[in-house]
Amino acid sequence: MTATSQYASVDRLAISTTALRRRFGSAVGLDGLDLAVRQGEIYGFLGPNGAGKSTLIRILCTLLLPSAGRALVAGHDVVHEAQAVRLKMGAALQEASLDDRQTGRELLELQARLYGLRRVERRRRVAEVLDLVNIGDAIDRRISGYSGGMKRRIDLAAALVHNPEVLFLDEPTTGLDPQSRVEVWEEVRRLNSEFGLTVFLTTQYLEEADALADRIGIIRAGRLVAEGTPIELKRLIGEDVIVIDTASHDPSLIGALRALDGVTGVAVEGTTIIVKGEDPARSLTPLSQELTHSQVQIRSLNLRAPTLDEVFRHIVSGERAPATVR
């Protein structure tokens, strides 16, 4: 791999689909999906079960033919140039295909041979991959003795051994403990930032997409219904708010808060007061002064942004009209 700056070649797409469709009998897997993933970005792909995430991954990895439309990976057509696509991509899918009887090094050597690397090049690439992915002395132990996190990392190393341009990660941390998940996140960030590797990530953990992805696409019923950076998507359902948890409060306080400059709305949920404003951060000082003056007993006061979980629930439930932020 040669180091490159992120988004160095934004004029060249790492992944693109045009009117991509896939039917399974009468069932629709993908329904005219248009997608564009820039070279060098981490793209998070979210959706409820059955929305089409796995169908898209399988098509992009040349494991499934589309019913109609076109898909390109690293500039190659997944149908007509499938072999070229396989040489340009790596994939770590949900179920790692690992032989527990092998050592980690034997697995990487075998993967390199399958991609046609000669002996000297195999040794070089295996050494480089071991520098990229933190496996340590476990590389010469049998995979049967690996933890869940170690198996994910050796599977990631196997996906990288042939020096791909695009890496597909299909729910890479499912079933891992929190520490192992964080370690996998760190590996993915490093591969992307240091080597410009394009990463296409599907995940069921919304905080994972929030932490890793440059942009996120949300699919529902085979269609892309929202797309943007995590911040842009959160703004689809509202701006930051100030959340005040009180022991109790006088109704007159609500009127006083509504009268403050910059406050656009105040909602009450039991003993919790939620304040919306043009710029909630700037409203903190006058709001704090008003709370002090009223002598209300405050348990906590927080400036809170909408969460990606809230965005996801709104969009996939159909509570909002489909939206795209470019």
C-alpha positions in Angstrom: 0.0 0.0 0.0 1.2 3.5 -0.7 0.2 6.3 1.6 -2.2 8.9 0.2 -4.2 11.7 1.7 -7.8 11.1 2.4 -10.1 12.2 -0.5 -7.0 12.7 -2.6 -8.8 11.6 -5.8 -12.4 12.7 -5.2 -12.9 12.7 -8.9 -12.5 8.9 -8.9 -15.1 6.9 -7.1 -14.1 3.7 -5.2 -17.7 2.3 -5.4 -20.6 3.4 -7.5 -24.0 1.9 -8.3 -26.5 3.1 -10.8 -30.2 2.0 -10.7 -29.0 -1.2 -9.1 -31.8 -3.8 -8.6 -32.0 -7.3 -7.2 -35.1 -9.5 -7.0 -35.5 -12.8 -5.2 -38.7 -14.1 -6.9 -41.4 -11.6 -6.0 -39.3 -10.1 -3.2 -37.2 -6.9 -3.8 -33.7 -6.9 -2.3 -32.5 -3.7 -4.0 -34.8 -1.2 -5.7 -32.9 1.1 -8.1 -30.1 1.9 -5.7 -27.8 4.8 -6.7 -24.7 5.1 -4.5 -21.3 6.9 -4.8 -18.4 6.2 -2.4 -15.4 8.4 -2.7 -11.9 7.0 -2.8 -10.2 7.1 0.6 -13.3 7.5 2.8 -15.0 5.3 5.4 -18.6 4.9 4.3 -21.0 3.5 6.9 -24.1 1.7 5.5 -27.0 1.3 7.9 -30.5 -0.2 7.6 -32.9 -2.5 9.5 -32.8 -6.3 8.9 -34.0 -7.1 5.4 -33.4 -3.6 4.1 -30.8 -4.8 1.5 -27.4 -4.3 3.2 -26.2 -7.8 2.8 -27.6 -8.0 -0.7 -25.6 -5.0 -1.7 -22.4 -6.3 -0.1 -22.7 -9.6 -1.8 -23.2 -7.9 -5.2 -20.2 -5.6 -4.7 -18.0 -8.5 -3.6 -19.1 -10.4 -6.8 -20.9 -13.1 -4.8 -24.3 -12.3 -6.3 -25.4 -11.0 -9.7 -27.7 -8.0 -9.9 -31.0 -8.3 -11.6 -30.6 -4.9 -13.3 -28.4 -1.8 -13.1 -24.7 -1.4 -12.8 -22.1 -1.5 -10.0 -18.4 -0.6 -10.1 -15.7 -1.3 -7.6 -12.3 0.4 -8.1 -13.4 1.3 -11.6 -14.3 -2.3 -12.6 -17.8 -3.7 -13.4 -18.8 -6.3 -10.9 -20.5 -8.4 -13.6 -18.2 -8.1 -16.6 -14.9 -7.6 -14.8 -15.5 -9.7 -11.7 -11.9 -11.1 -11.5 -10.5 -7.5 -11.7 -12.8 -6.5 -8.9 -11.7 -9.4 -6.6 -8.1 -8.3 -7.1 -8.8 -4.8 -6.1 -11.0 -5.5 -3.0 -10.7 -7.2 0.3 -13.6 -8.5 2.4 -14.1 -9.4 6.1 -17.7 -10.6 6.2 -20.0 -11.4 9.1 -18.8 -15.0 9.5 -15.1 -15.3 9.3 -14.1 -18.3 7.2 -11.2 -19.4 9.4 -9.6 -22.9 9.7 -9.0 -23.4 13.4 -6.3 -25.9 12.7 -4.1 -23.3 10.9 -1.9 -20.8 12.6 -2.5 -17.2 11.8 0.7 -17.1 9.6 -0.4 -20.2 7.7 -3.7 -18.5 6.9 -2.1 -15.4 5.6 0.4 -17.4 3.5 -2.4 -19.4 2.0 -4.4 -16.3 1.2 -1.4 -14.7 -0.5 -0.8 -17.8 -2.6 -4.5 -17.8 -3.7 -4.0 -14.3 -5.0 -0.9 -15.5 -7.0 1.8 -13.7 -5.0 5.2 -15.3 -5.4 7.2 -16.5 -2.4 9.3 -13.4 -1.8 6.3 -11.1 -2.3 4.2 -13.3 0.0 6.7 -13.0 2.8 7.0 -9.2 2.3 3.2 -8.7 2.3 2.6 -11.0 5.3 5.2 -9.0 7.2 3.6 -5.7 6.1 0.1 -6.9 7.1 1.4 -8.0 10.5 2.7 -4.4 11.0 -0.7 -3.0 10.1 -2.9 -5.3 12.2 -1.8 -5.9 15.8 -1.7 -9.7 16.2 1.6 -10.1 18.0 3.0 -13.5 18.9 -0.4 -15.1 18.4 0.4 -15.2 14.6 2.2 -18.5 15.1 -0.5 -20.1 17.3 -3.4 -22.1 16.1 -6.5 -20.0 15.4 -8.5 -22.3 17.6 -6.9 -20.6 20.6 -7.7 -17.1 19.4 -10.2 -14.8 21.2 -13.1 -13.3 19.2 -11.2 -10.1 18.8 -8.1 -11.9 17.6 -10.1 -13.8 15.0 -11.6 -10.6 13.7 -8.1 -9.1 13.4 -6.6 -12.1 11.6 -9.6 -12.1 9.2 -8.9 -8.4 8.6 -5.3 -9.1 7.9 -6.3 -11.9 5.4 -8.5 -9.3 3.6 -5.5 -7.0 3.3 -2.7 -9.4 2.3 -3.1 -8.8 -1.5 -3.0 -5.0 -1.1 -6.6 -4.1 -2.0 -7.9 -0.6 -2.8 -11.3 -1.1 -1.2 -12.1 -3.0 2.0 -15.6 -4.3 2.7 -16.4 -4.9 6.4 -19.8 -6.5 7.1 -20.6 -6.0 10.8 -17.0 -6.5 11.8 -17.4 -6.3 15.6 -20.7 -8.2 16.1 -20.3 -10.4 19.2 -17.1 -8.8 20.4 -16.6 -7.4 23.9 -16.3 -3.6 24.2 -12.5 -3.7 24.4 -12.1 -5.8 21.4 -14.6 -3.6 19.5 -12.5 -0.5 20.3 -9.3 -2.3 19.1 -10.9 -3.2 15.8 -12.1 0.5 15.4 -8.5 1.7 16.0 -7.2 -0.7 13.3 -9.8 0.5 10.8 -9.0 4.2 11.5 -5.3 3.6 11.1 -5.6 1.7 7.8 -7.8 4.5 6.4 -5.8 7.5 7.7 -2.3 6.2 7.0 -2.9 4.4 3.7 -6.0 6.0 2.2 -7.8 2.6 2.1 -11.5 3.0 1.2 -13.7 1.2 3.8 -17.3 0.2 3.2 -18.7 -0.6 6.6 -22.1 -2.2 7.5 -22.8 -2.3 11.2 -25.7 -2.9 13.6 -23.9 -0.6 16.2 -24.9 3.0 15.5 -22.1 4.3 17.7 -19.7 2.4 15.5 -20.8 4.2 12.4 -20.8 7.5 14.3 -17.3 6.9 15.5 -15.8 5.7 12.2 -17.7 6.9 9.2 -16.9 10.0 7.2 -20.4 9.6 5.6 -23.3 7.4 6.3 -26.0 6.0 4.0 -29.3 4.6 5.4 -31.2 2.1 3.3 -34.8 1.2 3.7 -36.7 -1.4 1.5 -33.8 -1.5 -0.9 -33.6 2.3 -1.4 -31.1 4.9 -0.1 -33.3 7.1 2.0 -30.7 9.4 3.7 -27.1 10.2 3.3 -24.6 12.6 4.8 -22.0 13.0 7.5 -23.0 12.0 11.0 -23.4 15.6 12.0 -25.6 16.4 8.9 -27.8 13.4 9.6 -28.3 14.4 13.2 -29.5 17.8 12.0 -32.2 16.2 10.0 -34.2 15.8 13.2 -33.2 18.9 15.0 -30.4 21.0 16.5 -28.7 20.7 19.9 -31.0 21.2 23.0 -30.3 22.0 26.7 -31.7 19.3 29.0 -32.4 20.3 32.6 -33.2 17.6 35.1 -34.8 19.2 38.2 -36.1 17.9 41.5 -39.2 20.0 40.9 -40.0 23.4 39.3 -42.5 26.2 39.5 -44.6 26.7 36.3 -43.6 30.3 36.2 -40.1 29.2 35.4 -41.2 27.8 32.1 -42.6 31.2 31.0 -39.4 33.0 32.1 -37.3 30.6 30.1 -39.4 31.0 27.0 -38.9 34.8 27.3 -35.1 34.6 27.1 -33.4 35.9 24.0 -32.5 33.2 21.5 -34.9 30.5 23.1 -37.2 29.2 20.4 -39.1 26.6 22.5 -39.4 25.0 25.9 -40.8 21.5 26.5 -41.6 19.8 29.8 -41.4 16.1 30.4 -42.2 15.5 34.1 -39.4 17.2 36.0 -37.2 17.5 33.0 -37.1 20.8 31.0 -35.9 20.7 27.4 -34.9 24.1 25.9 -34.4 24.7 22.2 -32.7 27.7 20.8 -31.0 29.4 17.8 -27.7 28.7 19.4 -28.2 26.6 22.6 -24.5 26.9 23.7 -24.8 30.8 23.8 -28.1 30.5 25.7 -26.4 28.6 28.6 -25.3 31.7 30.5 -28.6 33.6 30.5 -30.4 30.4 31.2 -28.2 29.5 34.1 -28.7 33.0 35.6 -32.5 32.5 35.3 -32.3 29.1 37.0 -30.2 30.6 39.8 -32.7 33.4 40.3 -35.6 31.0 40.5 -33.8 28.8 43.0 -34.8 25.7 41.3 -33.1 22.5 42.5 -31.1 21.1 39.5 -29.9 17.6 39.3 -28.1 18.0 36.0 -27.9 20.3 33.1 -26.5 19.1 29.7 -26.2 20.4 26.2 -27.3 17.4 24.1 -27.1 16.8 20.3 -29.5 14.5 18.6 -28.1 10.9 18.5 -27.6 8.8 15.4 -29.9 6.3 17.0 -32.7 8.9 17.0 -32.0 9.7 13.4 -32.0 6.0 12.4 -35.3 5.3 14.3 -37.0 8.3 12.7 -35.9 7.5 9.2 -36.5 3.7 9.1 -39.8 4.0 10.9 -41.0 6.5 8.2 -41.6 9.2 10.7 -39.7 11.5 8.4 -39.8 11.9 4.7 -36.7 10.4 3.0 -33.9 13.0 3.0 -30.4 13.3 1.6 -27.7 15.7 2.8 -25.0 16.2 0.3 
